């Protein structure tokens, strides 16, 4: 009986791309940088999230900016490395990087919320889509002052702009990442409904 996954000699590069992307995406830069800076465990601060928004709650804007840069960079890096072996590899590695950031094996599968890493993936695989996603984030953040809302709206818009500006494969990737990012914001959605979500610039701690 043939394997449902096909001939391993054919499928292993695709598996390797996804797994490689996962492990690159699972590097918890927010945790690493805050420890190097002597700020302790970022998981004990604010929301306990390892992303840039929670790093910002340490009061160190430069560290938060570095976290954002590195989280986006690992998504872009996964795509660019795997892209040398073909577009299919790039898509799988990008998806793997986002999953790795959300569910890192090193942190018992409790990672970040994926917005920065997903943006990095888009920047490397469909830069026009990433540009519009970034502008959408900025517009929503300026109007409503909720970083979480901006992340979800920009993620949700990305598949539609990808359908306009990219091919079906990259559109599917954008849709996959949007679903993950929005689901990972489930606690923020509840707070937004209750009007308890802290706005950008407020000192209220996100839980």
NORDA-V297397 format. One record per residue. N is the residue number from 1. OMEGA is omega in whole degrees, 0 to 359 (* if undefined). Layout:
((N	OMEGA) (N	OMEGA))
This chain:
((1	181) (2	179) (3	178) (4	179) (5	180) (6	180) (7	183) (8	180) (9	178) (10	188) (11	187) (12	178) (13	179) (14	176) (15	180) (16	179) (17	180) (18	181) (19	177) (20	177) (21	179) (22	184) (23	175) (24	180) (25	183) (26	178) (27	186) (28	185) (29	178) (30	179) (31	182) (32	184) (33	180) (34	177) (35	178) (36	181) (37	179) (38	182) (39	178) (40	182) (41	182) (42	179) (43	177) (44	183) (45	174) (46	183) (47	185) (48	181) (49	183) (50	184) (51	185) (52	181) (53	179) (54	175) (55	179) (56	181) (57	173) (58	182) (59	181) (60	183) (61	180) (62	179) (63	177) (64	179) (65	177) (66	178) (67	178) (68	181) (69	182) (70	179) (71	176) (72	182) (73	180) (74	175) (75	178) (76	181) (77	179) (78	180) (79	184) (80	179) (81	182) (82	182) (83	177) (84	180) (85	177) (86	183) (87	178) (88	179) (89	181) (90	180) (91	180) (92	179) (93	178) (94	177) (95	179) (96	180) (97	179) (98	178) (99	179) (100	178) (101	181) (102	186) (103	182) (104	182) (105	183) (106	185) (107	180) (108	175) (109	177) (110	185) (111	182) (112	184) (113	165) (114	186) (115	183) (116	180) (117	177) (118	179) (119	177) (120	176) (121	180) (122	181) (123	182) (124	187) (125	179) (126	191) (127	179) (128	177) (129	179) (130	179) (131	179) (132	177) (133	178) (134	178) (135	176) (136	178) (137	182) (138	181) (139	181) (140	180) (141	180) (142	183) (143	188) (144	177) (145	176) (146	179) (147	181) (148	179) (149	179) (150	180) (151	182) (152	181) (153	180) (154	177) (155	181) (156	181) (157	186) (158	179) (159	181) (160	177) (161	177) (162	178) (163	180) (164	190) (165	185) (166	181) (167	182) (168	182) (169	179) (170	175) (171	177) (172	177) (173	179) (174	178) (175	178) (176	180) (177	179) (178	180) (179	181) (180	182) (181	181) (182	178) (183	181) (184	178) (185	185) (186	180) (187	178) (188	178) (189	179) (190	180) (191	177) (192	179) (193	180) (194	184) (195	179) (196	181) (197	178) (198	179) (199	178) (200	178) (201	177) (202	182) (203	181) (204	183) (205	177) (206	180) (207	*))
